[in-house]
Amino acid sequence: MLLKDIRDYQILFLGLFLVLGIGTRDWTLRPELIGVAIATSLATQWILSLVISHWSLANNKGQMTNDKKQMPNLRSALITSLGLSLLLRADCWTTMAIAAVIAIASKFIFKIGDKHFFNPTNFGIISALILTPDAWVSPGQWGEEWWYGLLFAGTGGMILQRVGRWDTTAAFLGSYSLLEAIRNLWLGWTWDVYWHRLMSGSLLLFALFMITDPRSIPNSRIGRVVWAICIAGLTFILRNYFFISTAVFWALFALAPLTILLDVLWLAPRFSWQEADEEAGEVPFVETRFIASNRFIASLIKNAEV
């Protein structure tokens, strides 16, 4: 059913941002590149899912009957393609295709157990910047108009409320704002400079929609807060001492593997899109917490027995 899955809302909002950006901002974005990003991402997800499914069936024939009925879920791939279209710019369609293929493939390659630890969109962007000569990111493409900020905060807040990852955004924006405020005071600058550095649509998009990907970030709340503060600190250093305009993307890329260590230090159940939907409205809150706790305890007992 349409808009039943939380990711449907994310797809709707990212699509809205794309139309809004093309219509109201002077973006150097060609429609054919959007089509390439979407088609390549969906095709890569579908092919790799079939390959992995076929490989799993070959190694576990006992589950063949049930697994044959499963179809690849393409929502995440569509979200990745929209993220690439919003943030990455390229002169050639091949660059966008390369970014899309690498972004989706990273979910199948860089994983521990059944969890991937790189944000696919971010991985595709960094790979395109490193491997191709015509890729770039424009952090200031959204300008500093206040109503963009309200739109991003409203739509992003709705998603975060349903997936329960507002702590990550709060930790990142809070710690990064504090570091910038200390630097501003240290240098004796006016507060206009401070707000100018924070009122960026791209920074809000990153904080609300990219760094909060529940499938690739730490499972526990304390792990997410520590992880977000580390990313904010590295972003601050890269931006102010190495003058890298795309510092947020490099910081997330560099610290993504830290998720593995934080998941070991602080154990917590892994995020599930289905359980998030249930918590959002189809199952009473207390009952859902009870079910989640039972599942977590059962998984610990199972691991202990193994």
ChimeraX attribute file (.defattr): number of C-alpha atoms within 10 A of each C-alpha:
attribute: neighborCount
match mode: 1-to-1
recipient: residues
	/A:1	5
	/A:2	6
	/A:3	11
	/A:4	9
	/A:5	15
	/A:6	19
	/A:7	18
	/A:8	17
	/A:9	17
	/A:10	22
	/A:11	20
	/A:12	15
	/A:13	19
	/A:14	24
	/A:15	18
	/A:16	12
	/A:17	19
	/A:18	18
	/A:19	13
	/A:20	12
	/A:21	17
	/A:22	16
	/A:23	10
	/A:24	9
	/A:25	12
	/A:26	10
	/A:27	14
	/A:28	12
	/A:29	18
	/A:30	14
	/A:31	10
	/A:32	10
	/A:33	21
	/A:34	20
	/A:35	17
	/A:36	20
	/A:37	27
	/A:38	23
	/A:39	16
	/A:40	22
	/A:41	30
	/A:42	24
	/A:43	16
	/A:44	19
	/A:45	25
	/A:46	17
	/A:47	12
	/A:48	16
	/A:49	17
	/A:50	15
	/A:51	12
	/A:52	12
	/A:53	18
	/A:54	15
	/A:55	11
	/A:56	14
	/A:57	16
	/A:58	12
	/A:59	11
	/A:60	10
	/A:61	10
	/A:62	10
	/A:63	12
	/A:64	15
	/A:65	10
	/A:66	8
	/A:67	14
	/A:68	11
	/A:69	7
	/A:70	10
	/A:71	11
	/A:72	13
	/A:73	12
	/A:74	16
	/A:75	17
	/A:76	18
	/A:77	25
	/A:78	24
	/A:79	24
	/A:80	27
	/A:81	32
	/A:82	26
	/A:83	26
	/A:84	26
	/A:85	26
	/A:86	24
	/A:87	20
	/A:88	24
	/A:89	23
	/A:90	21
	/A:91	15
	/A:92	13
	/A:93	15
	/A:94	14
	/A:95	23
	/A:96	30
	/A:97	23
	/A:98	20
	/A:99	30
	/A:100	34
	/A:101	20
	/A:102	21
	/A:103	29
	/A:104	27
	/A:105	18
	/A:106	19
	/A:107	20
	/A:108	16
	/A:109	12
	/A:110	14
	/A:111	15
	/A:112	10
	/A:113	6
	/A:114	11
	/A:115	16
	/A:116	21
	/A:117	24
	/A:118	26
	/A:119	24
	/A:120	29
	/A:121	27
	/A:122	26
	/A:123	24
	/A:124	28
	/A:125	27
	/A:126	21
	/A:127	19
	/A:128	25
	/A:129	19
	/A:130	11
	/A:131	12
	/A:132	16
	/A:133	12
	/A:134	13
	/A:135	20
	/A:136	18
	/A:137	18
	/A:138	15
	/A:139	17
	/A:140	14
	/A:141	17
	/A:142	20
	/A:143	15
	/A:144	17
	/A:145	11
	/A:146	11
	/A:147	10
	/A:148	20
	/A:149	19
	/A:150	13
	/A:151	14
	/A:152	21
	/A:153	18
	/A:154	13
	/A:155	17
	/A:156	22
	/A:157	18
	/A:158	16
	/A:159	21
	/A:160	22
	/A:161	11
	/A:162	16
	/A:163	22
	/A:164	18
	/A:165	22
	/A:166	19
	/A:167	15
	/A:168	28
	/A:169	25
	/A:170	16
	/A:171	21
	/A:172	25
	/A:173	19
	/A:174	14
	/A:175	19
	/A:176	21
	/A:177	18
	/A:178	13
	/A:179	15
	/A:180	18
	/A:181	17
	/A:182	12
	/A:183	15
	/A:184	16
	/A:185	12
	/A:186	9
	/A:187	9
	/A:188	9
	/A:189	12
	/A:190	10
	/A:191	12
	/A:192	9
	/A:193	12
	/A:194	17
	/A:195	14
	/A:196	11
	/A:197	13
	/A:198	16
	/A:199	18
	/A:200	20
	/A:201	24
	/A:202	24
	/A:203	19
	/A:204	20
	/A:205	21
	/A:206	17
	/A:207	23
	/A:208	26
	/A:209	19
	/A:210	20
	/A:211	25
	/A:212	25
	/A:213	19
	/A:214	20
	/A:215	17
	/A:216	22
	/A:217	29
	/A:218	32
	/A:219	22
	/A:220	18
	/A:221	17
	/A:222	16
	/A:223	22
	/A:224	26
	/A:225	19
	/A:226	16
	/A:227	24
	/A:228	29
	/A:229	20
	/A:230	20
	/A:231	27
	/A:232	25
	/A:233	18
	/A:234	20
	/A:235	23
	/A:236	23
	/A:237	16
	/A:238	18
	/A:239	16
	/A:240	14
	/A:241	9
	/A:242	10
	/A:243	11
	/A:244	14
	/A:245	16
	/A:246	19
	/A:247	21
	/A:248	25
	/A:249	20
	/A:250	20
	/A:251	20
	/A:252	25
	/A:253	20
	/A:254	13
	/A:255	16
	/A:256	22
	/A:257	18
	/A:258	16
	/A:259	20
	/A:260	18
	/A:261	11
	/A:262	19
	/A:263	19
	/A:264	13
	/A:265	12
	/A:266	14
	/A:267	15
	/A:268	15
	/A:269	15
	/A:270	17
	/A:271	19
	/A:272	12
	/A:273	14
	/A:274	11
	/A:275	16
	/A:276	17
	/A:277	17
	/A:278	16
	/A:279	19
	/A:280	17
	/A:281	10
	/A:282	11
	/A:283	13
	/A:284	12
	/A:285	13
	/A:286	10
	/A:287	11
	/A:288	17
	/A:289	14
	/A:290	12
	/A:291	13
	/A:292	15
	/A:293	14
	/A:294	12
	/A:295	13
	/A:296	16
	/A:297	13
	/A:298	12
	/A:299	13
	/A:300	14
	/A:301	11
	/A:302	10
	/A:303	9
	/A:304	8
	/A:305	7
	/A:306	6
